[in-house]
Amino acid sequence: MGHHSCIKIHGHQFLYFRDGYLPELAALFVEGDRRVTHHSGSDGGEEGTEFVYATTVASLRERLQVQGFTARQARGELALALKLWSTKKQRTDSAEAEPVELHEAGEDMPGACRQWVWRSSPMDWSSPVPSAQEIEDEVCNRLSRSFDDLTIEELLTHSGDDDPLDMLSWYMNPRSFLRLLLEHTPDSTLEVCLDLSQLTGCCTEMPTTLPVAAEARADQLADLALNAPLLVLTEGPTDARILSAGMEITHPHLKGFVNFFDYASASAEGGVSALVRTVSAFVAAGVANRFVAIADNDTEGHAGLVKLKRQNLPDRCRVLHYPSLPFLESYPTMGPTSELPVPANINELAGSLEMYLGSDVLEADGGGLLPVQWRSLNPQLHRYQGSLSDEDKKVVQARFGEKVRACKAGRGTGREDWSGVHAIIESIVGAFD
């Protein structure tokens, strides 16, 4: 097959590219994923250089997810790709026919044909076109076992010219095809890598110092509508700053793929009303970015977004609240007539961001949890608004900042509670499902 790059999952190789690499696949990795290992061959192994960008299936799946390559999108493109494959097969009389680009199937066909592949065409048109279910079953069967565990017969089948997955990759956007593979990889902790090792030898001689991922991602950002980071709008600069810092702990692999709106740089005002105005301005201006607006899970947050949710918003926009948590279903609250804290479900009533920063930072000095104070009744929703006191909010935010700094400095205990922040980021990641 010559000098080529490929994607490896569980030892299986997909998406070959001769004498180079697919930039849109390289852009899914970051320079922190780079791994270069030189093998001398002195221990009986083969001499050479391993040059890969490697991360976990879960991390790469989420990077694709926030770019819009969801499981639903991948299955939709799979159906269209099989339709194109079938059409091509029906009108092909010669085994040497040239591949058809996807735009020949109509304007509704997403993605672009992988026209950079090294072969002139798929070789075997005699076998029947599989169904979508057969393709997904084949992916499941193949990735459920390590490549090293396959029998000789299976290896021959997977390397043949009529391999259905190899042929299918002709008709799908590479990221959609990869998303389909990752959807059916049973162990999300497995390594998936872009293997550039064969490009470092003679003929191609790619330097291992080349920042492949960084350069590919920089070029990709020029295509803003599809490839820019997912933009997250919050109620204000404090929420944006805290969530950005928290995401670096809970989802570090999403840095550069999810950006929180920089209210400080934009000198923008905060609050749920300001969030509504920002969303409306983005929609009216036709901002190409995919963006998520997320507000507090409290009475004011829900009341403030009622009208916005009723609007016919573009598909590139999603409006969310911080998710409800089991932890908040029985939380100490103080009312105007109660002298002692009363447990209550504060989801959708008092779920400001501070309530998601961890039970460890919400602890009161005398034991228990810092109580929520019930405040005014909202006449629109007929329910009370609650929150921590202003002083307690400052304490919680300061404790969270120290918790983040400690973890980044390697001083974390491993017992920190990140569940609330994790739930928020997960809701953002899944916003376009």
N, C-alpha and C positions, 0 to 999 in steps of 0.2 A: 504493500500500500504506500510505500515511500515515506517521506517525512510529512507527518501530519500532527495536528492537535485533535483532541477529543474531550468529551465529557465522560468522566468515570463515576459510576455509582455502584457500590458493592462489588467493585472489580469489573463490572460490565462497561463496555465502551459504546458511546453513542455520539452522533453529530460530528462525524469526521470532517476535517477541513485540511486540504493538502497544502503544504508549504506556507502555512500561515494559521490564523485563528479567526473566529467570528467575533468581531468587536462587540456586538450586542450581548454575547455570552460573557466575554471578558469583563464587561462593565457591570456585571452582577456581583463581582468580587471586589474586595478592597485590598489595599497594599498590606494590611495586617494579615491577610490570608495567604500571603506569599510564603512558599517553602522551597528552598534550594538545598539539595543534598548531593554531595559529590561522592561517588563510589569508586574506590581504587581498584577493586577486583581482587585484592590480596586475600580476602577470606573465601575465595572460591566463587563469589558472585560475579555478575557481569559488570565490567567497568563502564562508567558513564555518569551523567548528571541528571538528577531528578529535578525538574523545574515545574512546579504546580502552584495553583491557587486553590486552597482547600478550605471548606467550611462544612457545617453540618447540613443535613437535609432540611431540618427545621428552619435554620437561618436562611437558607437560600429560598425555601418555600415562602417565607414571609417577605423577603426582598421582592420576589416576583409578585406576591399578593398586593403589596402597596403600589406597585406599578400598574395594577389593573389586570395582571395575568392570574386570575382566580381559577379555581377548579371548574366553575360553571363556564367561564370564558373558554378554557381549554377544550372542554367537551363540545362547546358550540363550534369551535374551529375544527375539531376532529370530524364532526359530521359533514361540514363543508368540504374538508380535505378529502374525505372518502367519496363524496359526490364527484369532485373533480377527478380523482383517481379513476373512478368508474367511467366517467365520460371520456377520459383520455384512453382508457383501455378499449372502449368500444370503437373508437375511430382510428386506432393505431393498427396498421397492417404490417409494419416492420418493427423488428426488435431493436433497431438502431435509431428509432425516431427520437427527435430532440425533446427534452422536457418542456412542458408548458408552464408559463408563469401564471401565478394565481389570478392576475387581473383578467385573464381570458375567461374566467368563470363568472365574471360580473363584478360590479362595484361593491357588492355586499361581502365579498371575500376578504377577510382581514389578513393583516400580515403581508409578508413578501416572500416570494419563492427563494429558496436557498440556492441561488444561481451560481454560487461560488464553489460548489462541490466539485471534486476532482474528476468524477466519472462523467461521461457524456450523457448517460441516461440510465434509468433502471433497466436491468437486463431481461427480466422475465415477466412478460405480460400474459403468459398462459394460465397462471394460477388465478383463481377467483379473488375478487376484491373482498376482504373480510368485512364483517360488520363492526360497528363501534364497540359492541360488547365483546366480540372476539379479540379486538385490539386491547381493550382494557384487561381482559383475562390473561392475554399473553404478557402484558406488562407486569401484572401481579405475579404470575408464575415465574417469570424470569428474575425479578428483583427480590423474590422471597428467598432466593438461594444465592450464595456467593458464587462468583464466576469460577473460583478455584474448586468448587464442589461439583461442577458440571461433568457429565460423562462425555466421552469422545463423540458419541452420536449427537448429543445436545450441542456441543461446540461446533460440529459441522453444520448443524441446522442454523445456528445463530450467525455463522460466518458466510452463509450461502448468499447468492445473488437474489434469491426470492425471500429473504428475511422480511417479513411484513413490517417490522418496526423501522428497518433501514429504508424501505421504500416509502413508508408513510412520511418519514421526515422530509421528503422532497416537497410535500404539499402543505406543510404547516410552518408558521413562524417559529424559529428555533426556540424562543422563550415559551411559546405555547406548548410545543412538543416537550420541552424540559419540565414545564409545570405539570403536564400529564404524567410524566415519569415519576416526579416527586410525590404526586398525589397517591401513588400506589406503592411507594417505598415503605415497607412495613415498619422499619425502625427509623424514627426521626433523628436519632443520634448518629446514624451512619455518616461517613464522610462522603461528600461529593466534591469533585475537583475538576478544574480545567487543567488538563495535562499538556504542557508545552515541551516536555522533555525531548521529544524527537526533533524539535526545531533548533536545539542548541548545538547540534553536530555539524558535520560538513554540509555543504550546499546552502543550507538556510542560515546557519550560524547566528541565531538570535542570542544576544547577550543576556545573561541571567539578571543583569542589573536593570534591564529595561522595565520601567513601571507600566506594564501592560494594562493592568486593571485601572490605574489612575488615569492614564491617557485615554483609554476607551470610554471611561465614564465622563471625562471632560468633554470629549467630542459628542457624546450622546446627549448631554444637557442642552446642546444647541437645538435639539428637537423638543421644545418645551412641552408641547401638548401631551406627548405620550411618556416622555422619559424624565421629566423633572421630578424632584422629590415631592411626596405627598405633603401638602401644606395644611397645618392644623391651626385653626383660629380658636382662641380661648376668650374668656371674659376679660382678661387683662394681662398686664406684664408679669404679675406675680405667678399666676397659674402657668403661663408659658415658660417662665424660668424654672419653676419647680418641676414641671412635667418633663422638660428637656433634660434636666439633671437626673431625674428618676429613670428616664428611658436609657440613659447611659449605663445604669446599673442592671435594669431588668431586661433590656433589649439592646445591648450595645451594638449588635450586628445591623441595627436599623439606622445608625448614625449616618447622615448623608442621604438616606432614603426617605426619612420623615423629618420635616422641619417645622418648628413651632414659630408662628408669626412673631417677629421681633418688634413688639410694641414700643420698646424703649427707643430703638433707632428711628421708628416711624413717628415718634412723639404722639402716639395714638391714645385716646382715652379708653378707660376700661368699663366693665359692667355689662350686664346682659343686653341692655338697650344699645350700647355701642357695638356689641357683637352682632346684633341684628342689622345695624346700619352697615357694618363692614361686609357682611354677607351680601346684602342688597347691592352695595357698591361693586363688589366683585362680579356679581351676576350681571349688573347693568353694563359694566365695562367689558364684559366678555373675556374675563381672565381665563387663560387657557389651562392653568394648573388644575389638577384634581385637588379639591380641598374639602376638609372636614371642619365643621363648626361644632364645638363641644362646650356645653354649659354645665353649671352646677346641677346636681340631682336634688334640688330643693324647691320649695314652693315658688320663690321668685324666679328661679331659672325656668321652671315649667311654664309659669304664667307669661314670662317674657318672650317665649318662643312659640306661643300658640299660633299667632297670625303667620309667622314665618313658615311654620310647618304646613300650613294650609295652602301656601303658594305652590305654583307649578315650577319647582326648581329644576335647573338643568341636571343632566345625569352625572356631570362631573362634581356635583356638590352633594354632601350629606350633612344632616343636622342631627346631633346626638346630645345625650346627657351622660354624665358619669354613670356607670352601671350600678344597679342595686347590688348590695353586698349582704351576705348572711350575717356578717359581723355587725351590721347596722340595724338588724331586725330587733335587737333588744339592747338598746343603748341608754345610759342614764340621762334623763332630761329633768330640767327644772322649770316649773310653771310659776305664774304669779302668786298662786295660793299654796304651793307645796314647799315645805321646809327641807324635805329630803328628796334626793334624786329618785325619779320614777322610771323604770325601764320602759322603753317604747320603740316601736319601729319607726326610724327616722328616714328610711328610704323615701325619696321624692318630697321630703319635708324639710330636711336639714342637712342634705348631703353636699355640703361645700367641699372644696378640694382638701381642706385640712383633715376631713374625716377619712381620707384615703391614704394618708401618709404613714399608716402603721399603728397598731395598738401600742407599740413600744414608745412612740413619741406622744401618744395621747394619754399616757399614765399621769394621774394626779400625784402630787408630792405626798399626800397622806394615804395613798393607796386608791385603787379603783381607777376610773377613767375620768378625764375632764368632762364635766356635764355640758350638754346642749341646753341653751336657754330659749324657751319658747317666747316669741315676740308677737308681732301683729298678725291679725287674721286677714287673709287675702280674700276680698269679696268676690273676685272672679272665679277662683277655684274652691272657695269655701273651706279653706284649711289654713292652719297656722304656719308661719315661717319660723324656723329655728336656726340657731348657729351657736358656735362657741363665743365667749366674750372676746372683745377685741384684744385684751391682754393675753388670753389663752391662745388665740390665733398666732400671735407673735411668738409665744413660747414654742408652739408646735412647729412652726416654720423654722425657727432657729434650731430646734432639735433635729429636724429632718435634714437641714443643711449640714449639720455636724455628722449625721449618719452617712450622708453621701460622701463627704470628705474622708471620713474614716475608711469607708469601703474602697474608695479610689486609692487611698494610701496603703492599703493592705492591712488595715487595723480592724477590719470587720470581725465580728464574733461568729458569724454564720447563723445567729439566732434572730437577726433583724427581720422585721415584718415588712415585706415589699408587696404583699398580696393586693392591696388597693391600687397601687400604681400599675402593677402588672395587669390587673383587670381593665384599667383605663386604656393602656396601650393596646391590649388585645382587642378591645372594642373599636379602636381606631383602625387597627390592621384589618379587621373584618367588616369595616363600614360599607364596603362596596360589594359584599357577597350577595 
